[in-house]
Amino acid sequence: MPIRAGLIQPAEKFSPQRSNVENPELFALWPFRLYGVGRPDLDIGVETFRHRQEKASFGWQYDGQSAAIVGLADEARHILLGKIRNSHPSFRFPAMWGPNYDWLPDQDHGANIMLTLQAMVMQADGDRIYVLPAWPRSGT
């Protein structure tokens, strides 16, 4: 990944060669919440998300909650709906997601659905609470 000014870097020193599907630069969004709605330099978090190298919306990938944390409602909605629709057709219950990376049903996938939805509905920063910070304007 080429280094770009104004984007979060995964570390002070790192090799740009990738060996998996992680976006370590997004860890500053989730789980560490250093950037996000109501926090300084939101634009840096947004641009880092938009320039991520790995884009995925299944399994344990955390793109949905990262999009919601920086207030990208349409992206969070798109990722959330894609995850919800990733049901295995051979199983009776719709919550049998996957197989994605490991097994079926994929509990990581379900946990990421919940985390994305929660971040779309409510976020807190200190003693400030943001209601619907990443909910699509259309309401769906």
C-alpha positions as CSV (number, residue, x, y, z in Angstrom):
1,M,0.0,0.0,0.0
2,P,1.6,3.3,-1.0
3,I,1.8,5.8,1.8
4,R,-0.6,8.7,1.2
5,A,-0.5,12.0,3.1
6,G,-3.6,12.6,5.3
7,L,-4.3,8.9,5.8
8,I,-3.9,6.8,8.9
9,Q,-0.9,4.5,8.6
10,P,-0.9,1.0,10.2
11,A,2.3,1.7,12.1
12,E,5.2,4.1,12.2
13,K,7.3,1.6,10.2
14,F,5.9,-1.2,8.2
15,S,6.3,-3.2,5.0
16,P,3.7,-2.3,2.4
17,Q,3.6,-6.0,1.3
18,R,0.3,-7.6,2.4
19,S,0.0,-11.2,3.5
20,N,-3.7,-11.3,4.6
21,V,-7.0,-9.5,4.2
22,E,-6.7,-7.1,7.2
23,N,-6.7,-3.3,7.0
24,P,-4.6,-2.6,10.1
25,E,-4.9,1.2,9.5
26,L,-8.7,0.8,10.2
27,F,-7.9,-0.4,13.8
28,A,-7.8,3.3,14.7
29,L,-11.5,3.4,13.8
30,W,-12.5,0.0,15.2
31,P,-11.9,-1.2,17.8
32,F,-9.8,1.8,19.1
33,R,-12.2,4.6,18.1
34,L,-9.5,7.2,17.8
35,Y,-11.4,8.7,14.8
36,G,-15.2,8.9,14.4
37,V,-18.3,10.9,14.7
38,G,-17.8,13.9,17.1
39,R,-14.1,13.3,17.3
40,P,-11.3,15.5,15.8
41,D,-10.0,14.9,12.3
42,L,-13.0,12.9,11.2
43,D,-12.0,13.6,7.6
44,I,-8.8,11.6,8.1
45,G,-10.8,8.6,9.3
46,V,-13.2,8.9,6.4
47,E,-10.5,9.1,3.8
48,T,-8.6,6.2,5.3
49,F,-11.7,4.1,5.1
50,R,-12.3,5.1,1.5
51,H,-8.7,4.3,0.5
52,R,-8.5,0.9,2.3
53,Q,-6.9,-1.8,0.2
54,E,-9.0,-4.7,1.3
55,K,-12.7,-4.3,0.8
56,A,-14.9,-7.1,2.1
57,S,-18.3,-7.5,3.7
58,F,-18.3,-11.1,5.0
59,G,-17.0,-13.1,7.9
60,W,-15.0,-11.3,10.5
61,Q,-14.2,-8.3,8.2
62,Y,-15.0,-5.0,10.1
63,D,-15.7,-2.7,7.2
64,G,-19.3,-2.2,8.3
65,Q,-18.6,-0.9,11.7
66,S,-15.7,1.1,10.5
67,A,-18.0,2.9,8.0
68,A,-20.6,3.5,10.6
69,I,-18.1,4.8,13.2
70,V,-17.0,7.6,10.7
71,G,-20.6,8.3,9.8
72,L,-20.7,6.8,6.3
73,A,-24.4,5.8,6.4
74,D,-24.8,4.6,2.9
75,E,-21.7,2.5,2.9
76,A,-22.6,1.0,6.4
77,R,-26.1,0.2,5.1
78,H,-24.7,-1.5,1.9
79,I,-22.3,-3.6,3.9
80,L,-24.9,-4.5,6.6
81,L,-27.5,-5.6,4.0
82,G,-24.8,-7.7,2.2
83,K,-23.9,-9.4,5.4
84,I,-27.5,-10.1,6.3
85,R,-28.2,-11.6,2.9
86,N,-25.2,-14.0,3.1
87,S,-27.3,-16.9,4.2
88,H,-26.4,-20.4,3.3
89,P,-29.2,-21.8,1.0
90,S,-28.9,-25.4,2.3
91,F,-29.9,-24.4,5.8
92,R,-33.3,-23.8,7.2
93,F,-32.6,-20.7,9.3
94,P,-31.5,-17.4,7.7
95,A,-28.8,-16.9,10.5
96,M,-26.7,-19.7,9.1
97,W,-24.3,-17.3,7.5
98,G,-21.4,-18.4,5.4
99,P,-19.3,-20.3,5.0
100,N,-16.9,-17.4,5.0
101,Y,-13.4,-18.0,6.4
102,D,-13.9,-20.8,8.8
103,W,-17.1,-22.6,9.6
104,L,-20.9,-22.6,9.3
105,P,-22.7,-20.9,10.9
106,D,-20.2,-18.1,11.0
107,Q,-20.6,-16.5,14.4
108,D,-18.0,-13.8,13.6
109,H,-20.3,-12.7,10.7
110,G,-23.3,-12.4,13.0
111,A,-21.3,-10.5,15.6
112,N,-20.2,-8.0,12.9
113,I,-23.8,-7.5,11.8
114,M,-24.7,-6.6,15.4
115,L,-21.7,-4.3,15.7
116,T,-22.4,-2.5,12.5
117,L,-26.1,-2.0,13.4
118,Q,-25.2,-0.7,16.9
119,A,-22.7,1.8,15.5
120,M,-25.3,3.0,12.9
121,V,-27.9,3.5,15.7
122,M,-25.9,5.0,18.5
123,Q,-22.4,6.0,19.4
124,A,-20.9,7.6,22.5
125,D,-17.9,9.7,22.9
126,G,-17.2,10.6,26.5
127,D,-20.4,12.1,27.9
128,R,-21.8,12.8,24.4
129,I,-24.3,10.4,22.9
130,Y,-25.0,10.4,19.1
131,V,-28.3,8.9,18.1
132,L,-28.5,7.6,14.5
133,P,-25.1,8.9,13.5
134,A,-24.8,6.6,10.5
135,W,-28.4,5.9,9.7
136,P,-29.3,6.4,6.1
137,R,-31.4,9.5,5.4
138,S,-34.0,7.4,3.6
139,G,-34.6,5.5,6.8
140,T,-34.1,2.1,5.3
